[in-house]
Amino acid sequence: TGFDTGNLATVHPDIRGRIVGTNLVPPTANWIDTNGHGTHVTGTAAGNGAVTAQYAGVAPLSNVIVEADINTGNLIPQNVVNAFNFSYNQNSRIHSNSWGSNNNGYLAINTQIDNYLRQNDELVATWAGPNNNFGRPGLEDNSKNIISVCASENSRTQPGPPFPYPSNNPNRIATFATQGPVLADGRTKVDVVAPGAAIISTRSVFADCHGPMVPGANPTGNYTYCSGCSQATPHVAGIAALIREYLRTVKHESSIASTLVKAFIINGAVDLFGSPGTNVIRNVPDPRQGWGRVNLTKSLMPCGDNICVAYETNTLTATGNAKNLTLRFPEGKRIEITLVWLDAGGTSAANRHLINNLDLAFSNGSAYFKGNRLVNGRSVEGGSADLINNVEKIILPNGVTEGFWNVSVSATNTPQPPTKYSVVIAGIQGVDSVNKSNNLTSSFFRSQNNERRVVYATAVGLPANTNVDVYVIPFKKGRDWKNSFSLAGLDVTDRGGNLAVMTDINGTFKAKKLWDTLNTNRRIIQRHSGLFNIVVEA
């Protein structure tokens, strides 16, 4: 609906100076916001709290492109590809869409959206579901390659003025929210939820966004309340911006696929089932909450300062291809693994709109878990593979037996290759041992005369060009690898010494020979059945 005054010099102070483009249809149109909706959702995603700091948005340092289409009376853009293209060509990689049609199907516009996002694989598109009191999802948010969003409540008490929606329990789905699945083929939608009830954000000088002005916020009324899945969606767009910033500046990733951002968001989402006062009807994936309420901390740092998240973006080029990651997992720690891929656009006449089918699996040779085979919110063995979704997840709240497990992504049926995917794995042991060929292993090389073993390591998730000290620590089953773990507290016979190394541009030191342990020190590396943890201090 535009943004505030439609004038770069006089727009809301919380956004002023950071609008880097305007896309107007027709080009002679203005972008004055007489509705209030566009101003409100923009502040949630990107407001910096210049007027009142506590009302800053999720990504307050981000730049903004305003798009306004006044050719239609129902505020639905006529050409979504034009909107995508305009912002993408100006280097925007996040497109927040708080609009949509109330049609639960899969039509030509869904095909356009899915194909565009597949071809422009860094663009993250968040999309609001309709506010239809637990009715079905809308049209555009049924697309496969977007992040479909609807609303949980909030953590505030009722605002001063009368307000029509409860907003005091963030673990409860908002009463106005939509619910899935997609009627056309049963796919899980919505993907995630975020707070969307009684949200305070920037106010257009011309309108209150269908909610009361914030009482006493400031004398000129710069903020207003508003509720809706529209208000939840920019929260997720802001989180996507922060994840991209983290991957770019901390992990030094130069190319960040939308699948990786989406996988991080879904992997960290919190299952609301069972929370006090909740009104979700079952564990994830659930028609009302999708994969749960977004949680940025849980997405990026589920183990605090400890590194326990691995990720990969790759491409499968033909049916039958597979990629495998073998990682060590500790005993009894929560594991979540999310696979997301970009699928080709489907056709409205099809009974199933998934074109390229990938499958996620997690195994150690005896136990075998498939993606989306969940009972009561946790993965179970057996059953058939998912044939309809391009998101698959494995959840093991109580973890697994300690050891090396294989995460596999398989191209089960991909008639329109290639298929780009990302997988995010939370709950790994962290930096661990590898053999000379860079294959992870729990047993180290021993020469025939038993005089030395050679230790190698690989870094998981470290920033590029990081100077680190590496220690080899004998594995002890009872040792607790928490934030309080201290190398200084180890017995001298537990410390394998240290060696300064530097990570490469990918954040790894592949098959890096750390040091040789001579016969005189062999007691350090032979204890505890030859199992070790390699600890990195960055």
KOLBANU-179789 format. One line per field, with one value per residue (C-alpha): residue number from 1; x, y, z. Coordinates in Angstrom, 3 decimals. Each point is the difference from the previous one (the first is absolute). Layout:
# residues N
seq [NUM:...]
u [X:...]
v [Y:...]
w [Z:...]
END
This chain:
# residues 538
seq [1:2:3:4:5:6:7:8:9:10:11:12:13:14:15:16:17:18:19:20:21:22:23:24:25:26:27:28:29:30:31:32:33:34:35:36:37:38:39:40:41:42:43:44:45:46:47:48:49:50:51:52:53:54:55:56:57:58:59:60:61:62:63:64:65:66:67:68:69:70:71:72:73:74:75:76:77:78:79:80:81:82:83:84:85:86:87:88:89:90:91:92:93:94:95:96:97:98:99:100:101:102:103:104:105:106:107:108:109:110:111:112:113:114:115:116:117:118:119:120:121:122:123:124:125:126:127:128:129:130:131:132:133:134:135:136:137:138:139:140:141:142:143:144:145:146:147:148:149:150:151:152:153:154:155:156:157:158:159:160:161:162:163:164:165:166:167:168:169:170:171:172:173:174:175:176:177:178:179:180:181:182:183:184:185:186:187:188:189:190:191:192:193:194:195:196:197:198:199:200:201:202:203:204:205:206:207:208:209:210:211:212:213:214:215:216:217:218:219:220:221:222:223:224:225:226:227:228:229:230:231:232:233:234:235:236:237:238:239:240:241:242:243:244:245:246:247:248:249:250:251:252:253:254:255:256:257:258:259:260:261:262:263:264:265:266:267:268:269:270:271:272:273:274:275:276:277:278:279:280:281:282:283:284:285:286:287:288:289:290:291:292:293:294:295:296:297:298:299:300:301:302:303:304:305:306:307:308:309:310:311:312:313:314:315:316:317:318:319:320:321:322:323:324:325:326:327:328:329:330:331:332:333:334:335:336:337:338:339:340:341:342:343:344:345:346:347:348:349:350:351:352:353:354:355:356:357:358:359:360:361:362:363:364:365:366:367:368:369:370:371:372:373:374:375:376:377:378:379:380:381:382:383:384:385:386:387:388:389:390:391:392:393:394:395:396:397:398:399:400:401:402:403:404:405:406:407:408:409:410:411:412:413:414:415:416:417:418:419:420:421:422:423:424:425:426:427:428:429:430:431:432:433:434:435:436:437:438:439:440:441:442:443:444:445:446:447:448:449:450:451:452:453:454:455:456:457:458:459:460:461:462:463:464:465:466:467:468:469:470:471:472:473:474:475:476:477:478:479:480:481:482:483:484:485:486:487:488:489:490:491:492:493:494:495:496:497:498:499:500:501:502:503:504:505:506:507:508:509:510:511:512:513:514:515:516:517:518:519:520:521:522:523:524:525:526:527:528:529:530:531:532:533:534:535:536:537:538]
u [0.000:3.017:1.914:-0.971:0.203:1.427:2.785:3.609:0.624:-3.015:-0.665:-0.039:3.289:0.372:0.540:1.155:3.315:-0.139:-2.492:2.237:-2.649:-3.682:-1.896:-3.284:-2.748:-0.739:3.336:-1.865:-1.696:0.874:0.785:-1.945:-1.426:-3.589:-0.706:2.753:0.686:3.207:1.487:-0.710:1.515:3.085:0.752:-0.276:2.603:2.382:-0.910:2.940:-1.906:1.266:-3.071:-0.480:2.747:-2.194:-2.046:2.930:-0.564:1.780:2.752:0.474:3.111:-1.492:-0.866:-3.516:-1.558:-3.617:-2.313:-3.512:-2.561:-3.124:-1.455:-2.225:-2.660:0.752:3.681:1.262:2.984:-0.743:3.471:1.915:2.961:0.406:0.085:2.576:2.146:0.099:1.289:2.267:1.723:0.753:1.726:-2.873:-0.119:-3.062:-3.521:-2.662:-3.556:-2.863:-2.659:-1.764:-3.124:-2.509:0.079:1.327:1.384:3.071:-0.409:2.102:1.255:1.399:1.861:1.442:1.112:1.588:1.822:1.325:1.319:1.584:1.762:1.069:1.068:1.160:-3.347:-1.888:-3.728:-2.105:-3.768:-2.946:-2.863:-3.532:-1.785:-2.926:-0.526:1.631:-1.182:2.264:3.185:-0.263:1.273:3.466:1.105:-0.671:3.134:2.691:3.159:-1.223:-0.174:-3.687:-0.717:-2.903:-0.417:0.424:-1.179:2.324:1.455:-1.720:-3.044:-3.049:0.682:-1.684:-2.687:-2.428:1.633:-1.760:2.681:1.719:3.696:1.432:1.266:2.696:-0.418:-3.572:-0.999:-1.816:-3.745:-0.078:2.715:-0.258:0.751:1.137:0.509:-0.172:-3.251:1.454:2.465:0.257:3.352:0.949:-0.828:0.487:3.775:0.478:-1.758:1.186:-1.641:-2.768:-2.496:0.068:3.297:1.301:1.757:0.366:-3.122:-0.818:-0.966:-3.177:-1.236:0.207:0.192:-3.439:1.206:0.134:2.898:2.451:-1.200:2.596:2.736:0.922:-1.867:-0.131:-1.297:2.903:-1.097:-3.174:-1.312:-0.964:-0.710:0.099:2.094:1.231:1.575:1.630:1.599:2.468:1.270:1.126:1.377:2.075:1.268:0.952:2.036:1.826:0.749:1.414:2.120:1.271:0.910:1.677:1.971:0.641:0.139:1.378:-2.441:0.088:-3.073:-2.951:-2.799:-3.571:-0.261:2.705:-1.775:-3.327:1.609:1.548:-3.354:-1.943:2.725:-0.195:-3.793:-1.561:-2.824:-2.860:-1.970:-0.262:0.820:-2.317:-3.147:0.919:-2.680:2.042:-1.527:3.093:3.786:1.906:-0.613:-3.387:-2.690:-0.029:3.665:1.815:3.456:-0.473:0.751:3.211:2.940:3.168:2.208:-1.046:0.570:3.573:1.299:-2.058:2.974:0.960:3.590:0.824:0.040:-2.536:-1.522:1.228:-1.500:0.471:-1.401:0.424:-1.601:-1.230:0.138:-1.937:-2.330:2.003:2.606:0.638:2.159:1.119:1.360:1.435:0.229:0.457:-2.934:0.156:-2.243:-3.366:0.119:-2.873:0.462:-1.873:0.755:-1.803:0.194:-1.390:0.232:-1.138:-2.596:-1.134:-3.395:-2.892:-3.216:-3.475:-1.433:2.344:-1.126:3.443:2.015:3.415:2.129:3.457:-0.110:2.979:0.132:1.769:1.273:2.021:1.630:2.900:-0.285:-2.560:-2.472:-1.578:-2.181:-1.777:-0.861:-3.533:-0.705:-1.041:-2.330:-0.804:2.665:2.866:1.470:-0.752:1.456:-1.899:-2.757:0.106:1.877:-1.676:-1.148:-1.627:2.124:3.260:0.812:0.966:1.015:1.305:-0.513:1.523:-0.610:1.958:2.828:1.669:2.723:3.415:1.841:0.232:-3.288:-0.670:-2.212:-1.003:-1.854:-1.196:-1.518:-2.801:-1.721:1.155:-1.466:1.004:3.575:2.162:-1.379:1.674:-0.437:1.240:0.149:0.480:1.016:-0.192:1.387:3.327:3.034:1.787:3.539:1.085:2.589:0.585:2.417:2.537:-2.628:-2.203:-2.570:-1.325:1.076:0.187:3.203:3.399:2.696:2.484:3.190:0.928:2.699:-2.454:2.362:-2.172:-3.433:-0.669:-2.868:-1.968:-2.985:-2.730:-1.672:-3.785:-1.549:2.966:0.393:2.531:3.579:-0.446:3.109:-0.724:1.708:-0.897:0.086:-0.536:-2.030:-0.552:-3.655:-1.766:-3.617:-0.861:1.668:-2.473:0.835:-1.781:0.950:1.758:2.437:3.545:3.251:1.823:-1.907:1.242:2.615:3.330:-0.375:-3.312:1.531:1.511:1.753:-0.999:0.878:-0.892:-1.675:-2.120:-3.266:-0.287:-2.550:-2.644:0.537:1.696:3.477:-0.429:2.219:2.265:2.753:0.077:2.910:1.585:-0.174:3.233:0.418:0.879:-3.383:-2.024:-1.841:-1.920:-1.525:-0.564:-2.373:-3.765:-0.050:1.625:-3.026:0.781:-1.651:1.946:-0.684:0.637:0.505:-0.570]
v [0.000:2.315:1.537:2.929:3.407:-1.372:2.571:-1.000:3.195:-0.287:-3.730:-1.560:0.668:-3.722:-0.716:3.378:-0.101:-3.738:-0.153:-0.880:-0.538:0.354:-2.169:1.666:-1.365:2.014:1.870:3.298:-1.195:1.179:-2.191:1.898:-2.490:0.966:-3.496:-0.337:-3.663:0.409:2.448:-2.323:-3.172:1.891:1.231:-3.512:-1.304:2.948:2.871:1.276:1.543:3.498:1.548:-2.578:-2.608:-2.730:-0.123:-0.842:-2.766:-3.332:1.095:3.709:0.513:-1.359:2.078:0.112:-0.019:1.189:-1.569:1.302:-1.166:2.156:-1.502:-2.414:0.813:-2.959:0.863:-3.096:0.659:-0.823:-1.324:-1.693:-0.820:3.723:0.650:-2.733:1.155:3.630:-0.697:-2.895:2.144:2.515:-2.721:-0.587:-3.641:0.044:0.726:0.321:-0.472:0.939:-0.412:-2.834:-1.449:-2.069:-3.112:-3.299:-1.499:-0.144:2.172:1.801:2.603:-2.783:-1.444:3.470:0.492:-3.436:0.234:3.483:-0.947:-3.147:1.963:2.796:-2.268:2.592:1.803:-0.759:0.724:0.045:-0.070:0.699:-2.428:1.473:1.063:-2.377:-1.405:-3.393:-0.229:-1.377:1.682:2.557:-0.313:1.543:-1.442:-3.492:0.354:-2.551:2.099:2.816:0.153:0.009:1.843:0.498:1.338:-1.000:2.347:2.421:0.367:3.274:0.536:1.514:3.503:2.970:0.489:-2.853:-2.548:-2.875:-2.726:-1.689:0.841:-1.191:-3.530:-0.398:-3.792:0.201:0.373:3.259:-0.453:1.623:-2.255:-2.339:-3.707:-2.617:-2.293:1.028:-1.470:-0.567:-2.702:-0.112:1.800:1.484:3.702:2.262:-0.490:1.941:2.488:3.223:2.548:1.808:1.201:3.569:0.785:3.526:1.438:3.118:2.044:1.813:3.622:-0.796:-3.183:-2.259:-3.378:-1.049:0.050:2.678:2.414:-0.893:2.027:2.453:-1.365:3.509:3.224:-0.411:-3.573:-1.705:-3.533:-2.044:-3.453:-2.437:-3.738:-2.614:-2.589:3.059:1.201:-3.386:-0.219:2.924:-1.531:-3.006:2.245:1.822:-3.290:-1.059:3.201:-0.725:-3.583:1.236:2.536:-2.721:-2.317:2.807:1.667:-2.834:-3.018:1.968:-1.534:1.919:-1.638:-0.758:-2.086:0.691:-3.675:0.450:2.944:-1.851:-3.141:1.994:1.628:-3.274:-1.905:2.419:0.321:-0.870:-2.550:1.737:-3.152:-0.635:3.562:1.414:1.418:-1.031:-0.634:-1.947:-3.354:-2.186:-0.053:1.238:-0.075:1.340:1.677:3.085:0.487:-1.713:-0.808:2.333:3.527:1.541:0.273:1.616:-1.066:-3.625:0.182:1.289:-0.897:-2.824:-1.008:3.486:0.893:-3.603:-0.849:-2.772:0.959:-1.194:0.961:-0.609:1.350:-2.245:-1.105:-3.413:-0.324:-3.196:-2.595:-2.430:2.548:0.273:2.061:-1.243:1.715:-2.140:1.810:-0.939:0.599:0.057:-2.221:1.242:3.484:1.384:-0.394:1.910:-0.351:1.969:-0.485:2.645:-0.002:2.238:-1.787:0.728:1.626:-2.422:0.105:0.714:-3.159:-2.339:-1.957:0.447:3.162:-1.253:-0.545:-0.971:-2.274:-0.145:-2.083:0.582:-2.890:-0.379:-3.299:-1.730:-3.423:-1.362:2.840:1.781:3.140:1.593:3.646:0.999:-3.389:1.486:-1.151:2.441:2.379:-2.478:-2.143:-3.707:-2.818:-1.693:1.292:1.374:3.025:3.403:0.486:3.459:2.545:1.734:0.383:-3.044:-0.109:-2.476:0.738:-2.126:1.809:-2.559:-0.348:-3.251:-2.313:1.656:-0.642:0.714:0.367:0.561:2.812:-0.759:2.007:-2.097:0.941:-2.549:1.359:3.208:0.304:3.684:0.176:1.506:0.315:2.404:-0.838:0.975:-2.080:1.349:-2.379:1.007:-2.129:-1.168:-0.553:2.932:0.031:-3.591:-2.437:-1.002:-2.330:1.100:-0.198:2.421:-2.675:0.293:-2.898:-0.964:-2.036:1.451:-1.415:-2.301:-1.105:-3.660:0.393:1.800:2.918:2.918:1.143:2.999:2.312:2.035:2.296:1.819:3.234:0.131:3.423:2.245:3.397:0.167:1.013:-0.556:-0.604:-2.884:-2.270:-3.669:-2.540:-3.731:-1.125:-3.707:-0.861:-0.528:-1.002:1.857:3.268:2.832:2.185:3.147:3.667:-0.449:-2.525:1.224:-1.291:1.384:-2.406:-3.100:-2.262:0.272:-3.564:1.050:2.748:-0.986:3.337:2.732:1.205:3.336:-0.352:2.224:-0.877:0.394:2.080:-2.677:-0.038:-3.408:-1.449:-3.182:-2.948:2.363:-1.933:1.374:-1.894:-3.418:-1.686:-1.788:-3.223:1.864:1.739:-2.930:-0.344:3.206:-1.261:-3.646:0.583:-0.466:-2.344:2.559:2.303:3.710:3.384:2.764:3.330:3.306:3.271:2.864]
w [0.000:-0.161:2.869:2.195:-1.751:-3.246:0.182:0.724:1.954:2.297:0.455:3.444:1.872:0.787:-3.725:-1.315:-1.830:-0.702:-2.888:-2.947:-2.673:-0.856:-2.463:-0.934:-2.250:-2.067:0.046:0.382:3.189:3.476:2.993:2.658:2.491:0.745:1.330:2.609:-0.727:-2.023:2.495:2.913:-1.477:-1.236:3.502:1.422:-2.414:-0.158:2.338:2.057:2.909:-0.765:1.661:2.761:0.352:1.495:-3.214:-2.282:-2.527:-0.406:-2.427:0.777:-2.171:-3.208:-3.044:-1.456:-3.457:-0.116:-2.578:-0.607:-2.567:-0.169:-3.190:1.916:2.529:2.246:0.643:-1.869:-2.316:-3.621:-0.826:2.793:-2.262:-0.709:3.731:0.563:-2.908:1.032:3.498:-0.999:-2.617:2.753:2.035:2.416:1.048:2.290:-1.232:2.692:-1.274:2.307:-2.652:-1.761:-1.575:1.945:-2.207:1.331:-3.175:-2.222:-3.093:-2.614:2.482:2.225:-2.984:-0.739:3.600:0.327:-3.325:0.707:3.431:-1.409:-2.724:2.374:2.807:2.527:0.265:3.227:-0.287:3.165:-0.524:2.288:0.269:0.076:3.174:-0.277:3.491:-0.582:-3.576:-2.715:-1.282:-2.790:-3.539:-0.236:3.342:-1.359:-2.155:0.780:0.003:2.273:3.794:0.908:3.259:2.340:3.490:3.588:2.717:1.777:3.477:0.868:2.127:-1.621:-1.365:1.647:-2.649:-0.684:-2.288:-1.784:0.252:2.973:0.037:3.315:-0.771:-2.681:0.220:-1.274:-3.646:-0.698:-0.290:-3.444:-1.492:-2.944:0.130:-2.509:-1.645:-3.657:-1.317:-3.472:1.077:3.790:0.316:3.395:0.048:1.911:0.372:3.247:2.257:1.641:2.312:-1.853:2.627:1.339:-1.688:0.538:-3.032:-2.124:-0.762:-3.209:0.557:-1.932:1.707:3.059:-1.825:1.271:3.610:2.703:0.290:2.756:2.995:1.266:-2.270:-1.126:-0.637:-3.786:-0.138:-1.780:0.917:-0.117:0.841:-2.723:-0.154:-2.729:-1.769:-1.908:3.245:0.662:-3.445:0.295:3.248:-2.052:-2.759:2.612:1.395:-3.529:-0.320:3.265:-1.055:-3.297:1.892:2.341:-2.871:-1.911:2.808:2.466:-2.300:-2.963:-2.472:-3.280:-1.543:2.287:-1.478:1.073:0.901:2.644:1.615:-0.036:1.433:2.863:0.788:0.012:1.850:2.917:0.157:3.369:0.211:1.856:0.739:3.741:1.040:2.701:-1.527:-3.532:-2.602:-2.547:-0.707:-0.211:-0.162:-3.044:-2.858:0.996:-2.142:2.226:0.853:-2.893:1.398:2.963:1.169:-1.297:2.417:-1.353:2.914:-0.358:-3.771:0.187:3.451:1.538:2.184:1.149:-0.817:-0.871:-3.689:-0.549:-3.364:-3.389:-3.345:-3.686:-3.262:-3.007:-3.257:-1.142:-3.765:-0.707:1.473:2.101:1.114:3.732:2.350:3.395:3.088:2.783:3.317:3.630:2.308:3.812:2.069:1.168:-1.556:-2.091:-3.769:-2.708:-3.716:-2.722:-3.758:-2.392:-3.783:-2.852:-2.080:-3.547:-0.431:-0.158:-2.020:1.302:-1.574:1.866:3.046:1.549:-0.526:1.102:-3.123:1.288:3.020:2.364:3.163:3.303:2.119:3.222:0.902:1.705:-1.632:2.439:0.621:-2.997:0.056:-2.985:-0.444:1.106:1.585:3.351:2.767:2.801:-1.250:-0.122:-2.739:-0.052:-2.036:-2.788:-2.217:-3.514:-1.289:-0.471:-3.608:0.099:1.939:-0.903:3.697:2.055:3.634:2.551:3.717:2.763:3.305:2.034:-2.483:-0.996:1.228:-0.217:-3.209:-3.692:-1.872:-3.676:-1.298:-3.582:-2.648:-2.936:-3.357:0.016:-3.105:-1.697:-3.507:-0.220:1.301:1.363:3.521:2.414:3.666:3.435:3.144:3.540:2.792:3.670:2.814:-1.430:2.197:-1.648:-1.303:-0.319:-1.235:-3.602:-1.741:-2.586:-2.750:1.954:0.870:3.517:2.158:3.648:-0.310:-0.776:-2.242:1.738:-1.703:-0.022:2.644:2.262:0.521:-1.007:-1.007:-2.201:0.952:-2.551:0.511:-1.860:1.125:-0.019:-0.389:0.798:-1.687:-2.807:0.804:3.737:2.067:2.332:2.515:-0.359:2.839:-0.100:3.001:0.772:-0.182:3.322:-0.099:3.199:-0.976:-0.429:-3.011:1.090:-0.031:3.333:-1.485:0.621:-1.465:3.009:2.217:-1.780:1.498:-1.782:-1.282:-1.592:-2.114:-3.296:-0.381:-2.373:-3.464:-1.563:-3.403:-2.237:-1.715:-3.763:-1.906:0.556:3.757:-0.022:0.226:-1.990:0.923:1.895:1.720:3.514:1.534:0.347:3.358:0.673:1.928:3.196:0.007:-1.242:3.308:-0.795:-3.206:0.890:2.886:-0.225:-3.014:-2.268:-0.045:0.101:-0.192:-1.700:1.642:-1.735:1.833:-2.467]
END
